[in-house]
């Protein structure tokens, strides 16, 4: 299974299916944000309806060696869609642990179309006021260390 992405309009969707580890999550995020269709700042939607309930439980060892600075690449309102509360909690925990979420409002939805609708209905558009990166040059920064022994 794993992670794949989709860019539709100004919504970046990260789709997680089956079992997923922290490294695979970051790989999927990095690959998706390298997509030619990705133009910061975008709206973020995490579709974890088909992720295993225990998918994101083992992240403690990965926390020290990997991190994604993506805050300035997204509009501060994010959506996550999950099939169960446990999956929602575990994936939200992974997202919060491995990315910078200063000023981000992440909301949970049971339905993918409702999540998309809420993202497009909200016309909030703001880059981090402390960010010195021009939008044209805005790219995430991924930090990867060695895996713990």
Chimera marker file (.cmm) of the C-alpha trace (Angstrom):
<marker_set name="trace">
<marker id="1" x="0.000" y="0.000" z="0.000" r="1" g="1" b="0" radius="0.5"/>
<marker id="2" x="1.509" y="3.384" z="0.844" r="1" g="1" b="0" radius="0.5"/>
<marker id="3" x="1.174" y="7.043" z="0.050" r="1" g="1" b="0" radius="0.5"/>
<marker id="4" x="0.299" y="8.836" z="-3.149" r="1" g="1" b="0" radius="0.5"/>
<marker id="5" x="-0.691" y="12.393" z="-3.937" r="1" g="1" b="0" radius="0.5"/>
<marker id="6" x="-3.008" y="14.371" z="-6.176" r="1" g="1" b="0" radius="0.5"/>
<marker id="7" x="-3.044" y="18.053" z="-7.097" r="1" g="1" b="0" radius="0.5"/>
<marker id="8" x="-6.471" y="19.281" z="-8.169" r="1" g="1" b="0" radius="0.5"/>
<marker id="9" x="-6.854" y="23.027" z="-8.553" r="1" g="1" b="0" radius="0.5"/>
<marker id="10" x="-5.313" y="24.549" z="-5.444" r="1" g="1" b="0" radius="0.5"/>
<marker id="11" x="-5.876" y="21.466" z="-3.252" r="1" g="1" b="0" radius="0.5"/>
<marker id="12" x="-2.947" y="19.169" z="-2.517" r="1" g="1" b="0" radius="0.5"/>
<marker id="13" x="-4.247" y="15.767" z="-1.428" r="1" g="1" b="0" radius="0.5"/>
<marker id="14" x="-2.092" y="13.150" z="0.260" r="1" g="1" b="0" radius="0.5"/>
<marker id="15" x="-3.740" y="9.714" z="0.121" r="1" g="1" b="0" radius="0.5"/>
<marker id="16" x="-2.654" y="7.048" z="2.606" r="1" g="1" b="0" radius="0.5"/>
<marker id="17" x="-3.627" y="3.401" z="2.121" r="1" g="1" b="0" radius="0.5"/>
<marker id="18" x="-2.806" y="0.422" z="4.295" r="1" g="1" b="0" radius="0.5"/>
<marker id="19" x="0.127" y="0.378" z="6.671" r="1" g="1" b="0" radius="0.5"/>
<marker id="20" x="2.343" y="3.440" z="6.653" r="1" g="1" b="0" radius="0.5"/>
<marker id="21" x="5.566" y="4.316" z="8.427" r="1" g="1" b="0" radius="0.5"/>
<marker id="22" x="6.882" y="7.789" z="9.186" r="1" g="1" b="0" radius="0.5"/>
<marker id="23" x="9.545" y="7.545" z="6.462" r="1" g="1" b="0" radius="0.5"/>
<marker id="24" x="7.004" y="6.576" z="3.818" r="1" g="1" b="0" radius="0.5"/>
<marker id="25" x="4.743" y="9.410" z="4.916" r="1" g="1" b="0" radius="0.5"/>
<marker id="26" x="7.556" y="11.947" z="4.512" r="1" g="1" b="0" radius="0.5"/>
<marker id="27" x="8.588" y="10.393" z="1.180" r="1" g="1" b="0" radius="0.5"/>
<marker id="28" x="5.021" y="10.761" z="-0.098" r="1" g="1" b="0" radius="0.5"/>
<marker id="29" x="4.795" y="14.337" z="1.126" r="1" g="1" b="0" radius="0.5"/>
<marker id="30" x="8.154" y="15.264" z="-0.401" r="1" g="1" b="0" radius="0.5"/>
<marker id="31" x="7.368" y="13.566" z="-3.716" r="1" g="1" b="0" radius="0.5"/>
<marker id="32" x="3.950" y="15.214" z="-3.879" r="1" g="1" b="0" radius="0.5"/>
<marker id="33" x="5.276" y="18.675" z="-3.129" r="1" g="1" b="0" radius="0.5"/>
<marker id="34" x="7.820" y="18.207" z="-5.902" r="1" g="1" b="0" radius="0.5"/>
<marker id="35" x="4.981" y="17.702" z="-8.390" r="1" g="1" b="0" radius="0.5"/>
<marker id="36" x="5.002" y="20.361" z="-11.146" r="1" g="1" b="0" radius="0.5"/>
<marker id="37" x="1.362" y="21.122" z="-10.301" r="1" g="1" b="0" radius="0.5"/>
<marker id="38" x="2.254" y="22.122" z="-6.742" r="1" g="1" b="0" radius="0.5"/>
<marker id="39" x="2.283" y="25.903" z="-6.416" r="1" g="1" b="0" radius="0.5"/>
<marker id="40" x="2.553" y="27.312" z="-2.903" r="1" g="1" b="0" radius="0.5"/>
<marker id="41" x="0.548" y="28.184" z="-0.996" r="1" g="1" b="0" radius="0.5"/>
<marker id="42" x="-1.951" y="25.354" z="-1.489" r="1" g="1" b="0" radius="0.5"/>
<marker id="43" x="-4.796" y="23.884" z="0.517" r="1" g="1" b="0" radius="0.5"/>
<marker id="44" x="-3.969" y="20.563" z="2.225" r="1" g="1" b="0" radius="0.5"/>
<marker id="45" x="-6.244" y="17.535" z="2.362" r="1" g="1" b="0" radius="0.5"/>
<marker id="46" x="-5.160" y="14.250" z="3.959" r="1" g="1" b="0" radius="0.5"/>
<marker id="47" x="-7.271" y="11.289" z="2.840" r="1" g="1" b="0" radius="0.5"/>
<marker id="48" x="-6.617" y="8.444" z="5.290" r="1" g="1" b="0" radius="0.5"/>
<marker id="49" x="-9.907" y="6.569" z="4.850" r="1" g="1" b="0" radius="0.5"/>
<marker id="50" x="-8.062" y="3.441" z="3.707" r="1" g="1" b="0" radius="0.5"/>
<marker id="51" x="-5.145" y="3.611" z="6.151" r="1" g="1" b="0" radius="0.5"/>
<marker id="52" x="-4.767" y="0.863" z="8.711" r="1" g="1" b="0" radius="0.5"/>
<marker id="53" x="-5.984" y="1.877" z="12.150" r="1" g="1" b="0" radius="0.5"/>
<marker id="54" x="-2.564" y="1.223" z="13.680" r="1" g="1" b="0" radius="0.5"/>
<marker id="55" x="-0.779" y="2.845" z="10.711" r="1" g="1" b="0" radius="0.5"/>
<marker id="56" x="0.934" y="5.731" z="12.447" r="1" g="1" b="0" radius="0.5"/>
<marker id="57" x="1.475" y="4.275" z="15.885" r="1" g="1" b="0" radius="0.5"/>
<marker id="58" x="5.233" y="3.609" z="15.634" r="1" g="1" b="0" radius="0.5"/>
<marker id="59" x="6.736" y="7.044" z="15.102" r="1" g="1" b="0" radius="0.5"/>
<marker id="60" x="8.726" y="7.695" z="18.262" r="1" g="1" b="0" radius="0.5"/>
<marker id="61" x="12.077" y="6.597" z="16.791" r="1" g="1" b="0" radius="0.5"/>
<marker id="62" x="11.479" y="8.549" z="13.597" r="1" g="1" b="0" radius="0.5"/>
<marker id="63" x="10.735" y="11.816" z="15.372" r="1" g="1" b="0" radius="0.5"/>
<marker id="64" x="14.389" y="12.499" z="16.053" r="1" g="1" b="0" radius="0.5"/>
<marker id="65" x="15.630" y="11.863" z="12.547" r="1" g="1" b="0" radius="0.5"/>
<marker id="66" x="13.070" y="13.368" z="10.166" r="1" g="1" b="0" radius="0.5"/>
<marker id="67" x="11.064" y="16.549" z="9.897" r="1" g="1" b="0" radius="0.5"/>
<marker id="68" x="9.307" y="18.521" z="7.162" r="1" g="1" b="0" radius="0.5"/>
<marker id="69" x="9.105" y="22.307" z="7.204" r="1" g="1" b="0" radius="0.5"/>
<marker id="70" x="5.991" y="22.804" z="5.110" r="1" g="1" b="0" radius="0.5"/>
<marker id="71" x="4.024" y="25.422" z="7.036" r="1" g="1" b="0" radius="0.5"/>
<marker id="72" x="4.703" y="28.295" z="4.637" r="1" g="1" b="0" radius="0.5"/>
<marker id="73" x="3.767" y="26.124" z="1.632" r="1" g="1" b="0" radius="0.5"/>
<marker id="74" x="0.141" y="25.682" z="2.654" r="1" g="1" b="0" radius="0.5"/>
<marker id="75" x="-2.843" y="27.837" z="3.533" r="1" g="1" b="0" radius="0.5"/>
<marker id="76" x="-3.330" y="27.443" z="7.314" r="1" g="1" b="0" radius="0.5"/>
<marker id="77" x="-6.636" y="25.528" z="7.068" r="1" g="1" b="0" radius="0.5"/>
<marker id="78" x="-6.088" y="21.790" z="6.534" r="1" g="1" b="0" radius="0.5"/>
<marker id="79" x="-8.572" y="18.923" z="6.333" r="1" g="1" b="0" radius="0.5"/>
<marker id="80" x="-8.187" y="15.264" z="7.222" r="1" g="1" b="0" radius="0.5"/>
<marker id="81" x="-10.699" y="12.539" z="6.307" r="1" g="1" b="0" radius="0.5"/>
<marker id="82" x="-10.611" y="9.229" z="8.172" r="1" g="1" b="0" radius="0.5"/>
<marker id="83" x="-12.827" y="6.166" z="8.480" r="1" g="1" b="0" radius="0.5"/>
<marker id="84" x="-12.402" y="5.790" z="12.255" r="1" g="1" b="0" radius="0.5"/>
<marker id="85" x="-11.428" y="7.870" z="15.245" r="1" g="1" b="0" radius="0.5"/>
<marker id="86" x="-8.342" y="5.728" z="15.883" r="1" g="1" b="0" radius="0.5"/>
<marker id="87" x="-7.074" y="6.212" z="12.329" r="1" g="1" b="0" radius="0.5"/>
<marker id="88" x="-7.818" y="9.921" z="12.572" r="1" g="1" b="0" radius="0.5"/>
<marker id="89" x="-5.934" y="10.228" z="15.847" r="1" g="1" b="0" radius="0.5"/>
<marker id="90" x="-2.922" y="8.214" z="14.670" r="1" g="1" b="0" radius="0.5"/>
<marker id="91" x="-2.556" y="10.039" z="11.348" r="1" g="1" b="0" radius="0.5"/>
<marker id="92" x="-3.100" y="13.455" z="12.909" r="1" g="1" b="0" radius="0.5"/>
<marker id="93" x="-0.445" y="12.543" z="15.460" r="1" g="1" b="0" radius="0.5"/>
<marker id="94" x="1.976" y="11.605" z="12.664" r="1" g="1" b="0" radius="0.5"/>
<marker id="95" x="1.266" y="14.830" z="10.768" r="1" g="1" b="0" radius="0.5"/>
<marker id="96" x="1.744" y="16.918" z="13.915" r="1" g="1" b="0" radius="0.5"/>
<marker id="97" x="4.941" y="15.115" z="14.903" r="1" g="1" b="0" radius="0.5"/>
<marker id="98" x="6.676" y="15.225" z="11.540" r="1" g="1" b="0" radius="0.5"/>
<marker id="99" x="5.640" y="18.636" z="10.204" r="1" g="1" b="0" radius="0.5"/>
<marker id="100" x="5.597" y="22.195" z="11.494" r="1" g="1" b="0" radius="0.5"/>
<marker id="101" x="2.044" y="23.237" z="12.242" r="1" g="1" b="0" radius="0.5"/>
<marker id="102" x="2.493" y="26.652" z="13.797" r="1" g="1" b="0" radius="0.5"/>
<marker id="103" x="-0.713" y="28.531" z="13.033" r="1" g="1" b="0" radius="0.5"/>
<marker id="104" x="-2.365" y="25.620" z="11.200" r="1" g="1" b="0" radius="0.5"/>
<marker id="105" x="-6.008" y="24.757" z="11.805" r="1" g="1" b="0" radius="0.5"/>
<marker id="106" x="-6.541" y="21.067" z="10.950" r="1" g="1" b="0" radius="0.5"/>
<marker id="107" x="-10.136" y="19.854" z="10.937" r="1" g="1" b="0" radius="0.5"/>
<marker id="108" x="-11.512" y="16.332" z="10.644" r="1" g="1" b="0" radius="0.5"/>
<marker id="109" x="-14.324" y="15.272" z="8.321" r="1" g="1" b="0" radius="0.5"/>
<marker id="110" x="-16.095" y="11.953" z="7.769" r="1" g="1" b="0" radius="0.5"/>
<marker id="111" x="-16.719" y="12.650" z="4.063" r="1" g="1" b="0" radius="0.5"/>
<marker id="112" x="-14.155" y="13.569" z="1.379" r="1" g="1" b="0" radius="0.5"/>
<marker id="113" x="-16.543" y="15.811" z="-0.562" r="1" g="1" b="0" radius="0.5"/>
<marker id="114" x="-17.475" y="17.725" z="2.583" r="1" g="1" b="0" radius="0.5"/>
<marker id="115" x="-13.774" y="18.241" z="3.321" r="1" g="1" b="0" radius="0.5"/>
<marker id="116" x="-13.108" y="19.510" z="-0.221" r="1" g="1" b="0" radius="0.5"/>
<marker id="117" x="-16.135" y="21.759" z="-0.022" r="1" g="1" b="0" radius="0.5"/>
<marker id="118" x="-14.976" y="23.283" z="3.267" r="1" g="1" b="0" radius="0.5"/>
<marker id="119" x="-11.475" y="23.831" z="1.874" r="1" g="1" b="0" radius="0.5"/>
<marker id="120" x="-12.735" y="25.584" z="-1.255" r="1" g="1" b="0" radius="0.5"/>
<marker id="121" x="-15.423" y="27.509" z="0.603" r="1" g="1" b="0" radius="0.5"/>
<marker id="122" x="-12.799" y="29.040" z="2.846" r="1" g="1" b="0" radius="0.5"/>
<marker id="123" x="-11.085" y="31.686" z="0.746" r="1" g="1" b="0" radius="0.5"/>
<marker id="124" x="-8.365" y="32.294" z="3.326" r="1" g="1" b="0" radius="0.5"/>
<marker id="125" x="-5.104" y="33.141" z="1.579" r="1" g="1" b="0" radius="0.5"/>
<marker id="126" x="-2.106" y="34.143" z="3.606" r="1" g="1" b="0" radius="0.5"/>
<marker id="127" x="1.527" y="33.304" z="3.627" r="1" g="1" b="0" radius="0.5"/>
<marker id="128" x="3.270" y="33.171" z="6.990" r="1" g="1" b="0" radius="0.5"/>
<marker id="129" x="4.033" y="36.874" z="7.716" r="1" g="1" b="0" radius="0.5"/>
<marker id="130" x="7.473" y="35.920" z="9.066" r="1" g="1" b="0" radius="0.5"/>
<marker id="131" x="8.336" y="33.890" z="5.988" r="1" g="1" b="0" radius="0.5"/>
<marker id="132" x="10.990" y="35.588" z="3.872" r="1" g="1" b="0" radius="0.5"/>
<marker id="133" x="10.552" y="33.213" z="0.927" r="1" g="1" b="0" radius="0.5"/>
<marker id="134" x="8.983" y="34.620" z="-2.216" r="1" g="1" b="0" radius="0.5"/>
<marker id="135" x="5.975" y="32.562" z="-3.334" r="1" g="1" b="0" radius="0.5"/>
<marker id="136" x="7.690" y="31.741" z="-6.610" r="1" g="1" b="0" radius="0.5"/>
<marker id="137" x="10.591" y="30.156" z="-4.687" r="1" g="1" b="0" radius="0.5"/>
<marker id="138" x="8.467" y="28.597" z="-1.951" r="1" g="1" b="0" radius="0.5"/>
<marker id="139" x="9.457" y="24.973" z="-1.486" r="1" g="1" b="0" radius="0.5"/>
<marker id="140" x="9.386" y="22.792" z="1.605" r="1" g="1" b="0" radius="0.5"/>
<marker id="141" x="12.484" y="21.743" z="3.467" r="1" g="1" b="0" radius="0.5"/>
<marker id="142" x="12.846" y="18.121" z="4.503" r="1" g="1" b="0" radius="0.5"/>
<marker id="143" x="15.365" y="17.172" z="7.154" r="1" g="1" b="0" radius="0.5"/>
<marker id="144" x="16.416" y="13.548" z="7.279" r="1" g="1" b="0" radius="0.5"/>
<marker id="145" x="18.836" y="12.049" z="9.720" r="1" g="1" b="0" radius="0.5"/>
<marker id="146" x="19.967" y="8.506" z="10.157" r="1" g="1" b="0" radius="0.5"/>
<marker id="147" x="17.421" y="5.958" z="11.266" r="1" g="1" b="0" radius="0.5"/>
<marker id="148" x="17.762" y="5.066" z="14.945" r="1" g="1" b="0" radius="0.5"/>
<marker id="149" x="19.632" y="1.851" z="15.671" r="1" g="1" b="0" radius="0.5"/>
<link id1="1" id2="2" r="1" g="1" b="0" radius="0.2"/>
<link id1="2" id2="3" r="1" g="1" b="0" radius="0.2"/>
<link id1="3" id2="4" r="1" g="1" b="0" radius="0.2"/>
<link id1="4" id2="5" r="1" g="1" b="0" radius="0.2"/>
<link id1="5" id2="6" r="1" g="1" b="0" radius="0.2"/>
<link id1="6" id2="7" r="1" g="1" b="0" radius="0.2"/>
<link id1="7" id2="8" r="1" g="1" b="0" radius="0.2"/>
<link id1="8" id2="9" r="1" g="1" b="0" radius="0.2"/>
<link id1="9" id2="10" r="1" g="1" b="0" radius="0.2"/>
<link id1="10" id2="11" r="1" g="1" b="0" radius="0.2"/>
<link id1="11" id2="12" r="1" g="1" b="0" radius="0.2"/>
<link id1="12" id2="13" r="1" g="1" b="0" radius="0.2"/>
<link id1="13" id2="14" r="1" g="1" b="0" radius="0.2"/>
<link id1="14" id2="15" r="1" g="1" b="0" radius="0.2"/>
<link id1="15" id2="16" r="1" g="1" b="0" radius="0.2"/>
<link id1="16" id2="17" r="1" g="1" b="0" radius="0.2"/>
<link id1="17" id2="18" r="1" g="1" b="0" radius="0.2"/>
<link id1="18" id2="19" r="1" g="1" b="0" radius="0.2"/>
<link id1="19" id2="20" r="1" g="1" b="0" radius="0.2"/>
<link id1="20" id2="21" r="1" g="1" b="0" radius="0.2"/>
<link id1="21" id2="22" r="1" g="1" b="0" radius="0.2"/>
<link id1="22" id2="23" r="1" g="1" b="0" radius="0.2"/>
<link id1="23" id2="24" r="1" g="1" b="0" radius="0.2"/>
<link id1="24" id2="25" r="1" g="1" b="0" radius="0.2"/>
<link id1="25" id2="26" r="1" g="1" b="0" radius="0.2"/>
<link id1="26" id2="27" r="1" g="1" b="0" radius="0.2"/>
<link id1="27" id2="28" r="1" g="1" b="0" radius="0.2"/>
<link id1="28" id2="29" r="1" g="1" b="0" radius="0.2"/>
<link id1="29" id2="30" r="1" g="1" b="0" radius="0.2"/>
<link id1="30" id2="31" r="1" g="1" b="0" radius="0.2"/>
<link id1="31" id2="32" r="1" g="1" b="0" radius="0.2"/>
<link id1="32" id2="33" r="1" g="1" b="0" radius="0.2"/>
<link id1="33" id2="34" r="1" g="1" b="0" radius="0.2"/>
<link id1="34" id2="35" r="1" g="1" b="0" radius="0.2"/>
<link id1="35" id2="36" r="1" g="1" b="0" radius="0.2"/>
<link id1="36" id2="37" r="1" g="1" b="0" radius="0.2"/>
<link id1="37" id2="38" r="1" g="1" b="0" radius="0.2"/>
<link id1="38" id2="39" r="1" g="1" b="0" radius="0.2"/>
<link id1="39" id2="40" r="1" g="1" b="0" radius="0.2"/>
<link id1="40" id2="41" r="1" g="1" b="0" radius="0.2"/>
<link id1="41" id2="42" r="1" g="1" b="0" radius="0.2"/>
<link id1="42" id2="43" r="1" g="1" b="0" radius="0.2"/>
<link id1="43" id2="44" r="1" g="1" b="0" radius="0.2"/>
<link id1="44" id2="45" r="1" g="1" b="0" radius="0.2"/>
<link id1="45" id2="46" r="1" g="1" b="0" radius="0.2"/>
<link id1="46" id2="47" r="1" g="1" b="0" radius="0.2"/>
<link id1="47" id2="48" r="1" g="1" b="0" radius="0.2"/>
<link id1="48" id2="49" r="1" g="1" b="0" radius="0.2"/>
<link id1="49" id2="50" r="1" g="1" b="0" radius="0.2"/>
<link id1="50" id2="51" r="1" g="1" b="0" radius="0.2"/>
<link id1="51" id2="52" r="1" g="1" b="0" radius="0.2"/>
<link id1="52" id2="53" r="1" g="1" b="0" radius="0.2"/>
<link id1="53" id2="54" r="1" g="1" b="0" radius="0.2"/>
<link id1="54" id2="55" r="1" g="1" b="0" radius="0.2"/>
<link id1="55" id2="56" r="1" g="1" b="0" radius="0.2"/>
<link id1="56" id2="57" r="1" g="1" b="0" radius="0.2"/>
<link id1="57" id2="58" r="1" g="1" b="0" radius="0.2"/>
<link id1="58" id2="59" r="1" g="1" b="0" radius="0.2"/>
<link id1="59" id2="60" r="1" g="1" b="0" radius="0.2"/>
<link id1="60" id2="61" r="1" g="1" b="0" radius="0.2"/>
<link id1="61" id2="62" r="1" g="1" b="0" radius="0.2"/>
<link id1="62" id2="63" r="1" g="1" b="0" radius="0.2"/>
<link id1="63" id2="64" r="1" g="1" b="0" radius="0.2"/>
<link id1="64" id2="65" r="1" g="1" b="0" radius="0.2"/>
<link id1="65" id2="66" r="1" g="1" b="0" radius="0.2"/>
<link id1="66" id2="67" r="1" g="1" b="0" radius="0.2"/>
<link id1="67" id2="68" r="1" g="1" b="0" radius="0.2"/>
<link id1="68" id2="69" r="1" g="1" b="0" radius="0.2"/>
<link id1="69" id2="70" r="1" g="1" b="0" radius="0.2"/>
<link id1="70" id2="71" r="1" g="1" b="0" radius="0.2"/>
<link id1="71" id2="72" r="1" g="1" b="0" radius="0.2"/>
<link id1="72" id2="73" r="1" g="1" b="0" radius="0.2"/>
<link id1="73" id2="74" r="1" g="1" b="0" radius="0.2"/>
<link id1="74" id2="75" r="1" g="1" b="0" radius="0.2"/>
<link id1="75" id2="76" r="1" g="1" b="0" radius="0.2"/>
<link id1="76" id2="77" r="1" g="1" b="0" radius="0.2"/>
<link id1="77" id2="78" r="1" g="1" b="0" radius="0.2"/>
<link id1="78" id2="79" r="1" g="1" b="0" radius="0.2"/>
<link id1="79" id2="80" r="1" g="1" b="0" radius="0.2"/>
<link id1="80" id2="81" r="1" g="1" b="0" radius="0.2"/>
<link id1="81" id2="82" r="1" g="1" b="0" radius="0.2"/>
<link id1="82" id2="83" r="1" g="1" b="0" radius="0.2"/>
<link id1="83" id2="84" r="1" g="1" b="0" radius="0.2"/>
<link id1="84" id2="85" r="1" g="1" b="0" radius="0.2"/>
<link id1="85" id2="86" r="1" g="1" b="0" radius="0.2"/>
<link id1="86" id2="87" r="1" g="1" b="0" radius="0.2"/>
<link id1="87" id2="88" r="1" g="1" b="0" radius="0.2"/>
<link id1="88" id2="89" r="1" g="1" b="0" radius="0.2"/>
<link id1="89" id2="90" r="1" g="1" b="0" radius="0.2"/>
<link id1="90" id2="91" r="1" g="1" b="0" radius="0.2"/>
<link id1="91" id2="92" r="1" g="1" b="0" radius="0.2"/>
<link id1="92" id2="93" r="1" g="1" b="0" radius="0.2"/>
<link id1="93" id2="94" r="1" g="1" b="0" radius="0.2"/>
<link id1="94" id2="95" r="1" g="1" b="0" radius="0.2"/>
<link id1="95" id2="96" r="1" g="1" b="0" radius="0.2"/>
<link id1="96" id2="97" r="1" g="1" b="0" radius="0.2"/>
<link id1="97" id2="98" r="1" g="1" b="0" radius="0.2"/>
<link id1="98" id2="99" r="1" g="1" b="0" radius="0.2"/>
<link id1="99" id2="100" r="1" g="1" b="0" radius="0.2"/>
<link id1="100" id2="101" r="1" g="1" b="0" radius="0.2"/>
<link id1="101" id2="102" r="1" g="1" b="0" radius="0.2"/>
<link id1="102" id2="103" r="1" g="1" b="0" radius="0.2"/>
<link id1="103" id2="104" r="1" g="1" b="0" radius="0.2"/>
<link id1="104" id2="105" r="1" g="1" b="0" radius="0.2"/>
<link id1="105" id2="106" r="1" g="1" b="0" radius="0.2"/>
<link id1="106" id2="107" r="1" g="1" b="0" radius="0.2"/>
<link id1="107" id2="108" r="1" g="1" b="0" radius="0.2"/>
<link id1="108" id2="109" r="1" g="1" b="0" radius="0.2"/>
<link id1="109" id2="110" r="1" g="1" b="0" radius="0.2"/>
<link id1="110" id2="111" r="1" g="1" b="0" radius="0.2"/>
<link id1="111" id2="112" r="1" g="1" b="0" radius="0.2"/>
<link id1="112" id2="113" r="1" g="1" b="0" radius="0.2"/>
<link id1="113" id2="114" r="1" g="1" b="0" radius="0.2"/>
<link id1="114" id2="115" r="1" g="1" b="0" radius="0.2"/>
<link id1="115" id2="116" r="1" g="1" b="0" radius="0.2"/>
<link id1="116" id2="117" r="1" g="1" b="0" radius="0.2"/>
<link id1="117" id2="118" r="1" g="1" b="0" radius="0.2"/>
<link id1="118" id2="119" r="1" g="1" b="0" radius="0.2"/>
<link id1="119" id2="120" r="1" g="1" b="0" radius="0.2"/>
<link id1="120" id2="121" r="1" g="1" b="0" radius="0.2"/>
<link id1="121" id2="122" r="1" g="1" b="0" radius="0.2"/>
<link id1="122" id2="123" r="1" g="1" b="0" radius="0.2"/>
<link id1="123" id2="124" r="1" g="1" b="0" radius="0.2"/>
<link id1="124" id2="125" r="1" g="1" b="0" radius="0.2"/>
<link id1="125" id2="126" r="1" g="1" b="0" radius="0.2"/>
<link id1="126" id2="127" r="1" g="1" b="0" radius="0.2"/>
<link id1="127" id2="128" r="1" g="1" b="0" radius="0.2"/>
<link id1="128" id2="129" r="1" g="1" b="0" radius="0.2"/>
<link id1="129" id2="130" r="1" g="1" b="0" radius="0.2"/>
<link id1="130" id2="131" r="1" g="1" b="0" radius="0.2"/>
<link id1="131" id2="132" r="1" g="1" b="0" radius="0.2"/>
<link id1="132" id2="133" r="1" g="1" b="0" radius="0.2"/>
<link id1="133" id2="134" r="1" g="1" b="0" radius="0.2"/>
<link id1="134" id2="135" r="1" g="1" b="0" radius="0.2"/>
<link id1="135" id2="136" r="1" g="1" b="0" radius="0.2"/>
<link id1="136" id2="137" r="1" g="1" b="0" radius="0.2"/>
<link id1="137" id2="138" r="1" g="1" b="0" radius="0.2"/>
<link id1="138" id2="139" r="1" g="1" b="0" radius="0.2"/>
<link id1="139" id2="140" r="1" g="1" b="0" radius="0.2"/>
<link id1="140" id2="141" r="1" g="1" b="0" radius="0.2"/>
<link id1="141" id2="142" r="1" g="1" b="0" radius="0.2"/>
<link id1="142" id2="143" r="1" g="1" b="0" radius="0.2"/>
<link id1="143" id2="144" r="1" g="1" b="0" radius="0.2"/>
<link id1="144" id2="145" r="1" g="1" b="0" radius="0.2"/>
<link id1="145" id2="146" r="1" g="1" b="0" radius="0.2"/>
<link id1="146" id2="147" r="1" g="1" b="0" radius="0.2"/>
<link id1="147" id2="148" r="1" g="1" b="0" radius="0.2"/>
<link id1="148" id2="149" r="1" g="1" b="0" radius="0.2"/>
</marker_set>
